[in-house]
Each structure stands twice: as structure tokens, then as C-alpha cells.
Amino acid sequence: MTTQRDGENHEVIPFHHPIETGTLSSILKRIAAHHGLTVDDLLKMLEL
């Protein structure tokens, strides 16, 4: 996954089911950090 918002950022999302909790947590932390958010704020934006 790539975004141009707030500068270019690339994240690799595993293509298997289910994604392990630790893997998902790590992905969310990196995305939140890129956008200057907390994970909680990111999740609120995603409405999860």
C-alpha cells in the first residue's frame, strides 16, 4: 500500500488470513507515525 498524503509512504500488507495481531499492530503504528497520529486517532479516522 502506498500513500502520497503527508509525503510518500509504503507499507507491505501480508496476503494471508488472518493477519497476526502483532503484524497488524506494527502496520498501524508505522502508518500512525507517518501521519503524526496516535494509533487510537488513526483508528478513529478509520472508524474501527
Residue, then its C-alpha position, 0 to 999 in steps of 0.5 A: m500500500t502506498t500513500q502520497r498524503d503527508g509525503e510518500n509512504h509504503e507499507v507491505i500488507p501480508f496476503h494471508h488470513p488472518i493477519e497476526t495481531g502483532t503484524l497488524s499492530s506494527i502496520l498501524k503504528r508505522i502508518a500512525a507515525h507517518h501521519g503524526l497520529t496516535v494509533d487510537d486517532l488513526l483508528k478513529m479516522l478509520e472508524l474501527 
